[in-house]
Amino acid sequence: MGVISGVVVTTRCQGCGACLLTCPERAIRPHGDPLLVLDELCTGCGECVEVCPVDAIEEITS
C-alpha cells in the first residue's frame, strides 16, 4: 500500500460542497465540474474522502 499523495474528484461529484467545508488546507475549489483540487495545497489527509456522501473523491497513492 502506497502513501497518499493527494486526491481527485471524480465525475460522481454532485457539487454538494461538503469537501470544500472540510478541507483544512482549502485545497478544493468550486471551479469546474467536477470540483478542482489544487495539488500544491493538498496534503492527502483524506478528510474530504471521508465526508463525501457519494464517494466521489478518490485518493492518489504513490
Secondary structure, 3 states (H helix, E strand, C coil): CCCEEEEEECCCCCCCCHHHHHCCCCCEECCCCCCEECCCCCCCCCHHHHHCCCCCEEEEEC
